[in-house]
Amino acid sequence: MGELNGKGLWLPFSADLDGALEMAAAVGATHLIYRVGLRGMFFVEAARRVEGRSRQAGLVPLAWVPLSLDDPFAEAALVAKARRVGYEGVVLDLTDAAAGKTVAAATLGRKVTEAGVEPERLFYAAPPDIWRHPEIPYREMNGFCRGGFMPWCSLSARRTPRTVVDKWAYGEHARWEQEWGDMPPLYPILAIGTDEEDARSPGVPEFLEWVQALASHNPPFLSIYGIHLLDRELWPILASLGPSVAPPPQPSQTPVIPAQEEPAPATAQFHVVTVNDTLWSICKRYNISKAQFWEWNGHLWDERGLPRDEVYLEEGWRVRVG
């Protein structure tokens, strides 16, 4: 895959895809990083749709897999499925639950390698202050995620941008490169809000200070998490970030292994949920069974970690009905 170049946007929920594509065009983004699964569950329908529309928009799709390492076999299978669908690379996000699980991390590396996923297409995201997190399996991840290390440079860290970016992200990367000698390339994440309690849109002066701190290191690639929190007045700052943005690379010439599941037909029909809709009324209106509805749309609940409760529908969701 080679080194990353450009800007990426993180997309937690496929329902927000239209807004992400609009922002990508406005800020000159080159990559879209979509959460394709959770706890070993692959969001098949949504993953295909996001991958396809990303490419149509001229973006390189990267898969995002949060890791708990409770079941490295299932998480390795999820990584392989994302590659089969066509995602150019996979970002493995080390959550708090992954702490202390060095054996599971090594197992994950072995299984994804056995599945034929190239190490250069694997990246991992983790806290930037490595020395403060000895329980996180950085070294194990370095062993098979040769694409890059993505440190979370979070506005909610209650530290100055220079501390988080200069001292932690870049300083720690250089320190442990000397110590371990095997750190992959560094691609910082500008995280607007990783803690929902602190989630807020920054003002122009604050946001500009963070962007300038990152720009001073001239990263070949950086990504933005929490795009739903960014007011439109901040978009021009991102658009001007860095020198000229390299054009997105063409899809890999390496043949993509066909997905095992059948793709959605080109004539698929969708319905936008209104406040008065219920699962029962939608099924009746479009003459589909509840089982078929869940097969097509269950990812909307799964992505949010919600039980598939037929009473709960969110206004604005785009559900497949045919």
C-alpha positions as CSV (number, residue, x, y, z in Angstrom):
1,M,0.0,0.0,0.0
2,G,2.9,2.4,0.7
3,E,2.9,5.4,2.9
4,L,-0.3,7.3,3.5
5,N,-0.6,10.8,2.1
6,G,-3.4,13.3,2.6
7,K,-6.2,13.7,5.2
8,G,-8.6,11.2,6.6
9,L,-12.0,11.5,8.2
10,W,-13.3,9.0,10.8
11,L,-16.9,7.8,10.3
12,P,-18.4,5.9,13.3
13,F,-21.9,5.5,11.8
14,S,-22.9,4.8,8.2
15,A,-26.0,6.9,8.7
16,D,-23.7,10.0,8.7
17,L,-22.0,9.1,5.4
18,D,-23.6,11.9,3.4
19,G,-22.3,14.5,5.8
20,A,-18.9,13.0,5.9
21,L,-18.6,13.0,2.1
22,E,-19.7,16.6,2.0
23,M,-17.1,17.6,4.5
24,A,-14.4,15.5,2.7
25,A,-15.0,17.4,-0.5
26,A,-14.9,20.8,1.4
27,V,-11.6,20.1,3.3
28,G,-9.7,18.2,0.6
29,A,-9.8,14.8,2.4
30,T,-8.4,11.8,0.6
31,H,-9.4,8.9,2.9
32,L,-12.5,7.8,4.8
33,I,-12.0,5.6,7.9
34,Y,-15.2,3.7,8.7
35,R,-16.0,1.5,11.7
36,V,-16.8,-1.8,9.9
37,G,-17.6,-3.9,12.9
38,L,-17.7,-4.2,16.7
39,R,-16.9,-7.1,19.1
40,G,-16.2,-9.4,16.1
41,M,-19.5,-8.5,14.3
42,F,-19.1,-7.3,10.7
43,F,-21.6,-4.7,9.4
44,V,-21.8,-6.3,6.0
45,E,-24.4,-4.1,4.3
46,A,-23.1,-0.8,5.7
47,A,-19.4,-1.7,5.0
48,R,-20.1,-2.4,1.3
49,R,-22.1,0.8,0.9
50,V,-19.5,3.0,2.6
51,E,-16.7,1.4,0.6
52,G,-18.5,1.8,-2.7
53,R,-19.6,5.4,-2.1
54,S,-16.1,6.4,-0.8
55,R,-14.6,5.2,-4.1
56,Q,-17.3,7.0,-6.1
57,A,-16.3,10.2,-4.3
58,G,-12.6,9.7,-5.1
59,L,-11.7,8.7,-1.5
60,V,-9.6,5.8,-0.3
61,P,-11.7,3.6,2.1
62,L,-9.9,2.4,5.3
63,A,-11.6,0.0,7.7
64,W,-11.7,0.9,11.4
65,V,-11.9,-2.0,13.9
66,P,-12.1,-1.3,17.6
67,L,-10.1,-3.9,19.5
68,S,-11.0,-5.4,22.9
69,L,-8.8,-8.5,22.3
70,D,-11.4,-10.6,24.2
71,D,-11.7,-12.8,21.0
72,P,-8.7,-12.2,18.8
73,F,-9.9,-15.0,16.4
74,A,-13.2,-13.1,15.7
75,E,-11.4,-9.8,15.4
76,A,-8.8,-11.2,13.0
77,A,-11.7,-12.6,10.9
78,L,-13.3,-9.1,10.9
79,V,-10.1,-7.6,9.5
80,A,-10.0,-10.2,6.7
81,K,-13.6,-9.6,5.8
82,A,-12.9,-5.8,5.5
83,R,-10.1,-6.5,3.1
84,R,-12.3,-8.9,1.1
85,V,-15.0,-6.3,0.7
86,G,-12.3,-3.9,-0.7
87,Y,-11.0,-1.7,2.0
88,E,-7.4,-0.6,1.2
89,G,-6.2,-0.9,4.8
90,V,-7.4,-1.6,8.3
91,V,-6.9,0.6,11.4
92,L,-7.0,-1.4,14.7
93,D,-8.1,0.8,17.5
94,L,-6.8,-0.3,20.9
95,T,-9.7,0.4,23.4
96,D,-9.2,0.4,27.2
97,A,-10.5,-3.2,27.2
98,A,-7.3,-4.3,25.3
99,A,-5.0,-3.3,28.2
100,G,-2.8,-6.0,29.5
101,K,-3.7,-8.5,26.7
102,T,-0.3,-9.0,25.2
103,V,-0.8,-12.7,24.4
104,A,-4.2,-11.9,22.7
105,A,-2.5,-9.1,20.7
106,A,0.2,-11.5,19.5
107,T,-2.5,-14.1,18.6
108,L,-4.3,-11.5,16.6
109,G,-1.2,-10.7,14.7
110,R,-0.6,-14.3,13.9
111,K,-4.2,-14.9,12.7
112,V,-4.3,-11.8,10.4
113,T,-1.0,-12.8,8.9
114,E,-2.3,-16.4,8.3
115,A,-5.4,-14.8,6.6
116,G,-3.1,-13.2,4.1
117,V,-3.5,-9.5,5.2
118,E,-0.3,-7.7,4.4
119,P,1.4,-5.9,7.4
120,E,1.8,-2.8,5.4
121,R,-2.0,-2.5,5.2
122,L,-2.4,-2.6,9.0
123,F,-2.3,0.4,11.2
124,Y,-3.1,0.8,14.9
125,A,-4.4,3.7,17.0
126,A,-3.5,4.2,20.6
127,P,-2.8,6.9,23.2
128,P,0.2,9.1,22.3
129,D,1.8,9.0,25.8
130,I,3.3,5.6,25.5
131,W,5.3,5.7,28.7
132,R,2.1,6.3,30.7
133,H,0.4,3.1,29.3
134,P,2.7,0.2,29.9
135,E,-0.3,-2.1,29.9
136,I,-1.1,-1.4,26.3
137,P,0.5,-3.9,23.9
138,Y,2.3,-1.4,21.7
139,R,5.2,-3.7,20.9
140,E,3.0,-6.6,19.9
141,M,1.0,-4.3,17.6
142,N,4.3,-2.9,16.1
143,G,5.2,-6.5,15.1
144,F,2.4,-6.8,12.6
145,C,0.9,-3.3,12.0
146,R,3.7,-2.0,9.8
147,G,1.5,0.5,8.0
148,G,1.6,3.1,10.7
149,F,1.0,4.2,14.3
150,M,-1.9,6.6,14.8
151,P,-1.7,8.4,18.2
152,W,-4.9,10.1,19.5
153,C,-4.1,13.8,19.9
154,S,-7.2,14.7,21.8
155,L,-8.5,18.2,22.6
156,S,-10.1,16.7,25.7
157,A,-6.7,15.6,27.1
158,R,-6.6,18.8,29.3
159,R,-3.1,19.5,28.1
160,T,-1.7,22.1,25.7
161,P,-1.4,21.2,22.0
162,R,2.4,21.4,22.3
163,T,2.4,18.8,25.1
164,V,0.1,16.4,23.4
165,V,1.5,16.8,19.9
166,D,5.2,17.6,20.4
167,K,6.1,15.9,23.7
168,W,3.7,12.9,23.6
169,A,2.9,12.0,20.0
170,Y,6.2,12.9,18.3
171,G,8.5,12.8,21.3
172,E,7.4,9.4,22.5
173,H,7.5,8.0,19.0
174,A,11.1,9.1,18.6
175,R,12.0,7.8,22.1
176,W,10.6,4.3,21.6
177,E,12.0,4.1,18.1
178,Q,15.4,4.3,19.7
179,E,14.3,1.9,22.5
180,W,12.6,-0.7,20.4
181,G,13.9,0.1,16.9
182,D,10.6,-1.0,15.2
183,M,8.1,1.8,15.4
184,P,6.0,2.1,12.2
185,P,5.4,5.6,10.6
186,L,3.5,8.1,12.7
187,Y,0.2,9.5,11.4
188,P,-1.5,11.6,14.0
189,I,-5.2,11.7,14.7
190,L,-6.7,15.1,15.6
191,A,-9.5,14.0,18.0
192,I,-12.1,16.6,18.6
193,G,-13.9,14.6,21.3
194,T,-13.1,11.0,22.4
195,D,-15.0,11.5,25.7
196,E,-18.7,12.1,25.2
197,E,-18.9,14.2,28.4
198,D,-16.3,16.6,27.0
199,A,-17.6,16.5,23.4
200,R,-17.9,20.0,22.1
201,S,-17.0,22.1,19.1
202,P,-13.8,24.0,19.6
203,G,-13.6,27.7,18.9
204,V,-11.5,29.1,16.1
205,P,-8.5,30.1,18.2
206,E,-8.3,26.8,20.0
207,F,-8.8,24.7,16.9
208,L,-6.2,26.8,15.0
209,E,-3.7,26.2,17.8
210,W,-4.1,22.5,17.6
211,V,-3.9,22.4,13.8
212,Q,-0.8,24.6,13.8
213,A,0.9,22.3,16.3
214,L,0.3,19.3,14.0
215,A,1.2,21.3,10.8
216,S,4.6,22.2,12.4
217,H,5.6,18.5,12.0
218,N,4.5,18.4,8.4
219,P,2.8,15.0,8.7
220,P,2.4,13.2,5.3
221,F,-1.0,12.0,6.6
222,L,-3.3,13.0,9.4
223,S,-6.9,12.2,10.2
224,I,-9.8,13.9,12.1
225,Y,-12.0,12.2,14.6
226,G,-15.3,13.8,15.8
227,I,-16.2,15.5,12.5
228,H,-19.8,15.8,13.7
229,L,-18.6,18.3,16.3
230,L,-16.8,20.6,13.8
231,D,-18.7,23.7,12.9
232,R,-18.5,24.6,9.3
233,E,-16.6,27.8,10.1
234,L,-13.7,25.5,11.0
235,W,-13.7,23.6,7.7
236,P,-11.5,26.2,5.8
237,I,-8.8,25.7,8.5
238,L,-8.6,22.0,7.6
239,A,-8.8,22.7,3.9
240,S,-5.7,24.9,4.1
241,L,-3.8,22.4,6.3
242,G,-0.5,21.3,4.9
243,P,1.0,21.9,1.5
244,S,-0.5,20.5,-1.6
245,V,-2.5,17.3,-0.8
246,A,-1.3,14.3,-2.8
247,P,-4.1,12.8,-5.0
248,P,-5.6,9.6,-3.5
249,P,-3.8,6.5,-4.8
250,Q,-5.6,4.3,-7.3
251,P,-7.1,1.1,-5.9
252,S,-4.6,-1.6,-5.3
253,Q,-3.6,-3.7,-8.3
254,T,-3.5,-6.7,-6.0
255,P,-6.6,-8.7,-6.7
256,V,-9.2,-8.3,-4.0
257,I,-10.6,-11.6,-2.7
258,P,-14.3,-11.8,-3.5
259,A,-16.6,-11.4,-0.5
260,Q,-18.5,-14.5,0.5
261,E,-21.8,-12.7,1.0
262,E,-23.9,-11.6,-2.0
263,P,-23.8,-7.9,-2.7
264,A,-26.8,-5.7,-2.5
265,P,-28.6,-5.3,-5.8
266,A,-28.3,-2.1,-7.8
267,T,-32.1,-1.6,-7.5
268,A,-32.1,-1.7,-3.7
269,Q,-34.9,0.6,-2.2
270,F,-34.5,2.7,0.9
271,H,-36.7,4.6,3.3
272,V,-35.8,7.6,5.5
273,V,-37.3,7.1,8.9
274,T,-39.7,9.8,10.2
275,V,-40.8,10.4,13.8
276,N,-44.1,8.5,13.2
277,D,-42.5,5.4,11.7
278,T,-42.4,2.0,13.5
279,L,-40.7,-1.2,12.4
280,W,-44.1,-2.8,12.0
281,S,-45.5,0.1,9.8
282,I,-42.4,0.1,7.6
283,C,-42.6,-3.7,7.1
284,K,-46.3,-3.5,6.3
285,R,-45.8,-0.5,3.9
286,Y,-43.1,-2.3,1.9
287,N,-44.4,-5.8,2.3
288,I,-41.3,-7.2,3.9
289,S,-40.8,-9.5,6.9
290,K,-39.2,-8.4,10.1
291,A,-36.5,-11.0,9.6
292,Q,-35.6,-9.4,6.2
293,F,-35.7,-6.0,7.7
294,W,-33.1,-7.0,10.4
295,E,-30.9,-8.7,7.8
296,W,-30.7,-5.5,5.8
297,N,-30.7,-2.9,8.6
298,G,-29.5,-4.6,11.8
299,H,-26.1,-2.8,11.5
300,L,-27.8,0.5,12.5
301,W,-28.4,-0.9,15.9
302,D,-25.2,-2.9,16.0
303,E,-23.0,0.1,15.2
304,R,-24.3,1.9,18.3
305,G,-24.1,-1.1,20.6
306,L,-27.9,-1.2,20.9
307,P,-30.0,-4.3,21.2
308,R,-32.2,-4.9,18.1
309,D,-35.2,-3.4,19.7
310,E,-38.0,-3.0,17.2
311,V,-39.6,-0.2,19.2
312,Y,-36.4,2.0,18.8
313,L,-36.1,3.8,15.4
314,E,-34.1,7.0,15.0
315,E,-35.5,9.7,12.9
316,G,-33.4,10.3,9.8
317,W,-32.0,6.7,9.5
318,R,-31.9,5.5,6.0
319,V,-33.2,1.9,6.1
320,R,-33.3,-0.6,3.3
321,V,-36.8,-1.8,2.4
322,G,-36.3,-3.6,-0.9
